[in-house]
Amino acid sequence: MKFVRKLPFGVDEEANVLIPMADGVHLAARIWRPHTDRPVPAVVEYIPYRKRFGTAQRDEVMHPYMAGHGFASIRVDLRGSGESDGVLEDEYLQQELDDGCEVLAWLGRQPWCNGRIGMIGISWGGFNGLQIAAMQPPELKAVVAVCASDDRYADDVHHMGGCLLGDNISWASVMFAYNTLPPDPELVGDQWREMWFERLNGSGLWLEKWLRHQRRDEFWRHASVREDYGAIQCPVYAVSGWADGYSNVVFRLMANLDVPRKGLIGPWSHKYPHQGVPGPAIGFLQEVRRWWDHWLGQQDTGITEEPMLKVWMQDSVPPVTHYQQRPGRWVAEPSWPSTQIRDRSYALCRTGLEEECARPEGQEYIATIRSPLTVGLFAGKWCSYAAGPDLAHDQREEDGGALVFESAPLDQQLEIMGESRLELEFSSDRPVAMVAVRLSDVAADDKATRVTYGLLNLTHYQGSEHPQPLEPGRKYRAAVTLNGIAHSFPAGHRLRLSLSTSYWPLAWPPPEPVCLSVHTHGCRLVLPERPPRDSDRHLIAFDPPEGTRPGKMTRIEPPHRNWLVHRDLAADRSTLEVINDDGVYRLEDIDLQVSKRTVETYSTTADDFTSPRAEVVSERALKRGDWAIRSVTRTVVTSTPGHFLVHANMDIYQNFAHGERRVLSKNWDETIPRDLL
């Protein structure tokens, strides 16, 4: 990334501005403003990840850059996070959205703001940008939503196709750890400890709340903007990456919003595209600046005359768990859905995937699968946060426990863009079952790279509002939608469709082993074929990434990240260990030492469907001089055929004159009924 030194405007910064809410609470903001006497538009990022240290390095690349180009740029901590008052009790509560509207109104009243405001955010900040847009505050003129969702139930970290995601557990545990952190005494003074203990005692165990809602109900419909796309009345720029968990949302927003909109999907993981990996990263801040200049600055930048949707058509690559660069090219569509994309169908035959299948009259080929619990150990994460080593590995070992249909070598290149689907006719020998469906690109050397996948809790075959137990032996029909993708299969490669009845730990397994019968006569795989176009070669290239240089960070201990698969053959126990250790570093501008380490452990024993166990342990620490705090949080989830069992504990430590002392310990034990899951 190029760090820009000379900007059109000088930049003034305020480290901790308190924004009053109607109930007397104050939200803390870090504000960068262009050095000018005239009122300017404002851009807001509104998230809970601690402006003081949590996102400081990222913020300092983006927000001063925007201020230097004529926009007041504001980074606000949610109620109950950072230096803001109050307690954060869950995601996207109405209080959070109401507070956000009050922040916009307050900004609009400031003499340095002209009242035209945009919201930008990645993940949480992208979610609440869309959610607040649906509330139609008059100051909000445009949104940039990166790695965000319109559907909190079906397309977030919680569930996929009615299956419970492993990320639901890991993300709840991440927020459990985040919520143990205090405000900075340097900014809030002696009240820091009172604010800290209010949070520690009030935030609660979010995982317990989430697990009590296993179907699409009002809990998830709240703040899911797909419930009413028409409520969004301002322009939206939706952005994601193929290694991210939220790429499907871009397609849906382009198809369903009725406002000026743009979509962008690159090869990236869960990161802003100017810092995107796998590369190529792009000049996203320049692109966003054009968006703001048009909708906030009321300048004609030409951005609305460009194609609605631009995506990275990925070339075929060997399967590895991380890529620094993902080869491919940009392609574009003037609107979505595209009239230039056609269905290409494959039948499921004894011989594999065939575009046409000769079936003996009166005979039906029924294939069965009962997968081992170890299928999924090489699936990677539902959402890649760093593009490595959390991407899917070579699928050949996974396919040993799956039902596989493979095509003959392609006689010419095949490119797809959008969502594939499997039209599935099936029966089950158990009332609760799931299916994981994977599409892989098989090279001449037989290495199999997963291209996309989908999950379906088969009790949700008619929807997730009112799932129904399956009648063993009865034939059903369902559609399994695979994640949207843009991928180029070279001539000579083969398509592979793989079906399994478990996919642990990406998703929690059914209560007992399932034998799934696939009635192939009623099945077909439908791919969204997009033939290459000459017009794609003439697309305007993105500029290289640039931003402002962040404050100095001194590395004290190096980070360490890894995924380890352990197989204890004597005990027939399989374990996935995910290490995410950020090491120890000091932010020199505020003389604050920060450390963060999380280890996730997922295990099963043999074919025992009561054995899945998820454990997440996080340690966080802050230190400045003699002041130091440390927190250790631990979450464990197991299950019986009828219940989820959740155990969690929190231990909080503070340094005193005679050394570190534990100042708080809390424990939770919850038993939660399984709801056809």
N, C-alpha and C positions, 0 to 999 in steps of 0.2 A: 504494500500500500504506500502511496505517495502522501507524505504529510505536508500539508500546505502551510506555508509560513505567512504569505502575504494574501490577505483577504480584502474584499471591497470595503468592509467596515471594520473599525476597531471593535473589540468585544469587552463589555463590562460584565462581571460575574458577581452574583450574590449567593453565598454558600447555603444559607438557611433562612428562607423567607417563610413566615407562618401565614397560611391562608385560613381565614375564619369560616367555620360552618355555622349554620343556623342554630345548632344545639350547643354551641360554645366550644366544640372541639376545634383544634387547629391542625391542618395538614401542612407538612413541611415540604418545601420545594427548593430546588436549586435552579437558579435562573441565570441564563446568559442573554444579554441584550446587545443589539448593535449600537455602537456609539453614534447616535443621531438625535436631533431635536424633534424629529417628526414622529408621530405615532406609526407603529408598524404592525403587520400581522403577527400572530403567535402560533407556535406549534407545541403541543403538549404530549408528553409520554407519562403514563399514569400506571405505576406498577408497585409491587410490594418488596422489591429485592434490594432495598437499602442503597439510596443514592450516595451515602457517605463513603461506602466501601464496596458494596456488593456488585454494582454495575458501574462503578466510577470510571474504570478504564474504558469501558465501552461508551459510556456517556460522553467522555471527554474527546472522543473521536468524532462523534456526531453533532452534539448540541452546539459547541462553539463554532463548528463549521457552518451550521445553519444561521447562527447569530451573525457570523461574519458575512453572510450573504443577505442580510436585511430582515431576518425573522427573529423575534423574541423566541427563545427556545427554553422550554420549562420541563423539568423532570420532577414529578410529584410522587412522594411515597404515600401509599394507601393508608387509610385510618388503621392504626395498630401496627404499623411497620416503620422502620427507620426512626426518624425524629418526630413523626406524627403522633398525635394523641390517640388514645382509645385502644381497642382490641380488635384484631382480625380473626373472625370466627369461621370464615369459609370463603370460597371463591364466588365472586360475581353476585353477592347479595344485593338486594335493592338499596341498602344503605350505601354500598360502594358506588352504585350508579348514580344515586341522588347526589352524593358527595362530588362525583365527577362533574355533574351539571352545575353544581355550585362553584367549582373551580373555574369552569368556563365563564360563568357569569362574573365572577370576581376579576378574572383577567380582562374581560371586556370592559370593565369599569376603570381600569388603570389608565392614567394619562399617556403612558408610553405605548398602549395597544390601540389599534384602530377598530377593534371589535370583530375582525375576521380571523377565525381560529381554526386550525386543523389538529387532528389527533393522529399520532403515529405510535406504533408499538409492535413488538415481536412477542408472540405467545400471549401471555396474560394481557399485555397492553394492546395487542391486536384484537383479542376477544372484546375487551371492554370498550375499545374504539367503536366496533360495530354495534355493541349493545347500547352505548350512549347515543350513537347516531339514530338508533331506532326510537329513542325518546325525543328526538327532534329539538334539542336545545337551539335557540335561534343563533347563537354565536358560532356553532359548528358548521363550517362550510365544506369540509372535505375530510376524508379519512385515508390513511395508509395502514392496512392490516397485514402484518407479516406473520406467517406460521400461526394462523388463528382459525377458529372454527365457528360455523353457524349452527352446530348441532352438538350440544353438550353431552347427550347420551350416546349417540351412535358414531360420532367422529371426533372424539377427544381421548384422553388417556384412560378413560374409565371402561368403555365397552366397545366392542367391534362385532357387528352382526349378532348382538345379544350375548356374546361371550365376554366374560370378565377378563380384562387385560392384566397382565403382570405389571404393566406400567401404572395401573391404578394403585397398586400397593407401593411401588417405588416412589411415585410422585407424592402420594399422601405422606410418605416417610420423609421426603425432601422438605415438604412444607412443615411437617412436625419439627424438623431441625431448624428451619428458618425462623419459626415462631418463637424459638428460645432466645433469640438475640436481642440485646438491649439497645436503646438509643445511645448515641455517643455523648458521654458526659461533657465533652468539650463544647457541645452545642446546646444541650438542654440543662446543664448545671446539676445541682444536687438532687433534683427530682428524678434523675435517670433510674435510680434503683426502685423507686415507687412505680414508675411507668413499666419497668421491666417485670416486676412481680405481678402487676395487673395483667400483663400479657401471659405470663407463665401460668397463672391460675385461671385465665379466662378463655384462652384460644380453643382448648379442647382437642379431641382426637378426631380429625376430619375423616380418617379412614372408616371409623365406625358409622359416621353419618352416611358416607357414600355407599357402604355395603348394605345398608338397609333399603336401598333403592336399586333393585336389580332389573327392573323393567322400565320402559319409558313412561314416566309419570310426571306430575306437575313439578316435582323437584328438579327434573332435568329440562322440562319445557321452559321453565323460567330462564330468561336470558339466552335462549336459543333463538337466534334471529330468523332461522328458517321457518319458525311458526308463523311469521308474518313478514315476508321480504318487503312488502309494500310500505312498512313503517319506516324504512330507510329512505330518506329523501335527499341526501347529499351524495356527491360523487365518491366512489370507492376505488382504491387501487389495492388489489389483493395479490399477495406474493407468497410463494412457498418454494420448496425444493423437493426433488424426487426422493432424497434420503430423509426428508422430514416426515412427520406423521400427518400433515395437514394439506397435502397437495390436492386431495379431492375437493376441498372447499372452494378452491379457485374456480374449478369448472362449474360448481353449483352457483356460485355468486354471479359468474358471467351469464349463466343461463336464466337466472331467476330475478336478479335485480332489475329495476326499471328506472335507473339513473345512469348518468355518464359513468363508465367503469372501464377499468383495465385490469388484466391479469398477467402475471409473470411467474413462470415456474422454471427454475434452473436446476442444476445438478446437486444443489446444496443440501446440507443437513439443517438442523434447527438453529440457524444463525442468520443475522442480517447479511444480504448478498454482497456488501462491500467487504465482508470478512468471511465469505462463504467458502466452505470446504464440503465435499470435493470441489476443486476449482473447475472452470475458471470463475474467480470472483469478478464482480463487475463494479463499475462506477455508479453504485446505487444511490449515493448521496447526490450526485449530479442529476440522476433521473428523478429523485424525489424533489429536488429543488425546482425542476421544470414543472412538476405537478403542483407544488405550492405556488410558484410564480403564476401559474394559470388560474388556479381556483382561489387563492388568497390574495395574490398581487394583481390579479385581473389583467395579466399580460398574455398575449397570444404567443405561446411557446411552440405551438404545433403538436403538442403531445396528444391532443384529442383527435388529431387527424391520422394518427398511426394505428396499426392493427389493434383490435381489442385484446387479443390474447397472443402472447409470445412465450414459447416454451423451448427447452433444450432437448432436442432429439438425440437420445443417448446412443452411441455406438456400442456394439458388442464388446465386452471385456471379460477376461478370465475372472473367476470368482475369488475374491479376497475380502477380508473384513474391513479394509479401509483403502481409500483411493485419495491421493493428493490431487489428482486431476482426473476428470471423467471426460473422455473424448466424445465429441458430438458436434452439433451445429444448431443454430437458432432457426426455428420455423415459426410461422405466424398464421393466425386466422383472423379475418376481419370481424367475425361474429362467432358466437357459440350458443347452441351446438352448430357444428360446421356442416354445410351441405356437401362438402367435398370428402367426407369420411363415410365409408360404407362398411356394412357388416360382412365379415368373412367367417364362415361357420365350418366347424369340424365335428364330425360324428365320433362317438366313442365306440370303437370296434375291437374285436378280438385281436386284430393286427395292430392296434394303436389308434392314433388320430388320423382320420381320413376325411377328405372333403366330401367324398361320397362313400357309402358303406354298403357293400352287398350283404344282405341278411337272408339266410334261408327262410322261406315262407313258413310261418307258424312257429318259428323258433325265436327265443329271446335269450340274449347273452346277459346273464346276471353275474356280476363280479362282486366279491365280498372283501372287506378289509376290517381288521381289528388291530389297530396300531399299538405298538409299545409306548410306554410313557416317555421314552427317551427321544421320540420324534419331536423336534423343536429345539434341541440343545444347540443347534447351529443356525437358528433362525435370526439371530441378532435381535435388536431392540425394535419395538413398535415405532419408536421415534428416535432417530439417531441424533444425539446432541453434539457429537464432535466428529462424526463420520469415521470413527475408528477407535478401537477395533469392534464396533458394535453393529456392523452390517452383516448380512447373511453370508455364511461360508458356502463352500462347495456343497451342492445339494445331493450328491451321490449317496452319502451316508444316511441322510434324512429319507431318501427315496427307498431305502431298504425296508422301511416300516410303513410304506405307503402303497396305494394302488396307483399304478403308473400307466399312462397312455402316451405314446410317443409317435411323432410323425416321421415320415421318410425325410431324408435330406431335402431342404428347399431347393427348387430349381432356379429360383431367383430371389433377390432381396425382398424382404417383407418388412414394412414399417407400420407400426401401430401408434395411435395417439388417442387417449381417452380411457374409459373404463371397459374392461373385458368382463364377461359374465359366463358362468356355467349354469345352464339350464339342467337341473338335476331331478331325476326320478329315483326315489330311494325307498327303502324300508329299513327299520331298525328293530333289533331284538330287545331294546330297552326303552323306557319311556322318556329318558333324557339323553340326548346325544348331540354331538357337534361334528362339524366337518371343517377341515382346513384345506383350502384349494390353492395350489401353487402353480404358476406358469414359469418355466425355466427355458433358458437359451442353452442348448447343448452343442458344444463345439465338436470339431472332428476328432479331438483327443478325448472325448467323452466327459470333459469337465462341464458341470452344470451350474450356470449362474442364474439365481432367482431373479426374475424380471418384475413380478408382482404377485400378490396373493390376496386371498379374502378368507374370512371366517364367517360361519353361521352356526349359532345355537339352533338346532333343528326344531326345537319347540317354538321358535320364533318364525317359523316358515311363512306365517301369514302376517307378521309384524310383531313389534316389541311392546305394544301396549297391553295385549291380552294373550300371552303365550299359552299353549295348551300342551299337556303331556302327549307323547306319541303313543299310538296303539301298536304294540309289537306285531310285526308281520304285515301291517297295513301299508299299502303303497301311497306315497305322497309325492307332490311336485314342489320344487322350490327353486328360486334363482339366487345364486351366490355371486355377488358383485365383487370383483377384484379391484384393488386400488388403481386409480388412474395412473397412466404412465405414457411416456413417449420413448419408443425403443425401436432400434433397427436390427432385425435378424438378418445376418448375411446369407447369401446363397451357400448351400452346403451344410448349414447348421440345421438342427432339428428343434421342433417345439416339443416340450414335455409338460404334460398335465399330471399333477400328483395330488392325490386325495388321501387324507389321514383323519383318524378319529380322535386324535389328540395333537396338541401343538404347544407343549409345556417347555419353558415357562412364559412364552409370549401370551398364552391364555391359560386360565385355570381349567383343568380337565373335568369331564363329567363325573358324577358320583360313583360310577362303576364302569367296568370295561364294556365296550359296545362293539357289536358286530354290525357293520353297515352293509347293506346290500344295494348295489348300484344297478338299476335296471337300464342298461345302456341304450336300449331302443328308444327311450324317451329322453335321452340326454344329448346336449350339444354344447360345444365351446364356441362362443361368439367373440371375435376379435374386432376392434375398431381399426380397420385398415385405412391408412392415409398415404396414398401414393406420393412420392417426392414431386416437388413443383419447382419450376425455374424461378418463380417469384421469390422463393426463400433466399436465393443467392443475392438478392438486391436489398435485403434488410439492412437498416442502418445499424452499425455496430455500437455496442455500449463502450463508453470510455473506460479506461483503467480505473481501479478504485483509488479514491483519495479521501482524506479527512484531516482533522487537526490532531496534533501529537498529544497523546495522553500524558498525565503527570508521571513522574519517575516512580518506577516500581523496582525494588531490590529483592532479588530472589534469595531466600535464606535456605530453604530446602526444596529440592526439585519435585515437580509433580510426577505422579506415577499412575498410569491407567492400563488395565489389562482385563481380558476375559479368559478365565481358566475353566476347562472342563475336567473334572476329576471322576474317574471310574474305579470304584472299589469292587473288584470282581468277586472277592470272597463274600462280601455282604450283598452283592448285586445292587449297590447303591450308586446313583449318578448325581453329580452336583455341578452346578454352574456357579462360579464365583466371579462377580463383577466388581472390580476395584476402580474407584474413582477418587483419586487422591490429588488435590490441588497443591499439595506441599505447603510451604510457609513462605510468605512474602510480606514486605513492608511497603506501604504507600508513603513515600517520603514527604509529600506535601502536607500530610496530616499526622505524620509520625505514628502510624497505626500498623501493628503487626497482625496479620490475618492468617488463619489456617483452617482448612476444611478437608475432611476425609469421609468418604462413604463406602461401605462394602455391602453389596447385596449377595445373598446366598440362596440358591434355589435347588431343592433336592427332591428325589423320589427313590423309592426302594422297589426293585423288581417290578411286578405288575400290580402292586398294591395301590388302588386308587384312593385310599385314605392316607397315603404317605406323602403327597405333595406338601412341601413346607417352604415358605418364603420368609427370609429374615433380612432386615435392613438395619444396619448400625451406622450412625453418623456421629462424628465428633466435630464441633466447631469451637474456635477460640479466637479471642481478641485481646490485644495487649498494647498498652502505651505506658511506658515507665513502670510505676508500681501498681497501676491499675490493670487488672486482668480478669477475664471471665472465661469459663469453658463450659460447654454443654455436651452431654452424651445422650443420644436418643436411640431407642431400639424398638423395632416393631417385628412381631412374629405372627404369621398367619398360617393356620393349618385348617383341616376340614374333616368332618365325618360325612357319611352319605346325606345327612339331613341338615348340617349346620356348618357355618364358618366359625372358627375360634380365633379370636384376636387377642393377643397380649402385647402391651406396650409399656415402656417405662421411660422416664425422663430423669436424669440426674444433672443438677446444676451446681457449678463450682465458682467460687470467687476468691481472689487473693486478698489476704489480710496481712498484717504486720508479721504474723508468725507462720505465714505460708498459706497454701491453698486449703479451702474448707468447703465441703459440700453444704450448700445453703437451702437446697430444695430437692425433694425426691417425690415423684408421683408415679403411680401404677394404674393400668387399666386392664381389665379382663372382661371381654364381651363375647357372648354367644349369639350368633345371628342366623336365623333360619335361611336355608338355601331355597331360592324361588325358581325352580325348574332350571337350575344352573349347575 
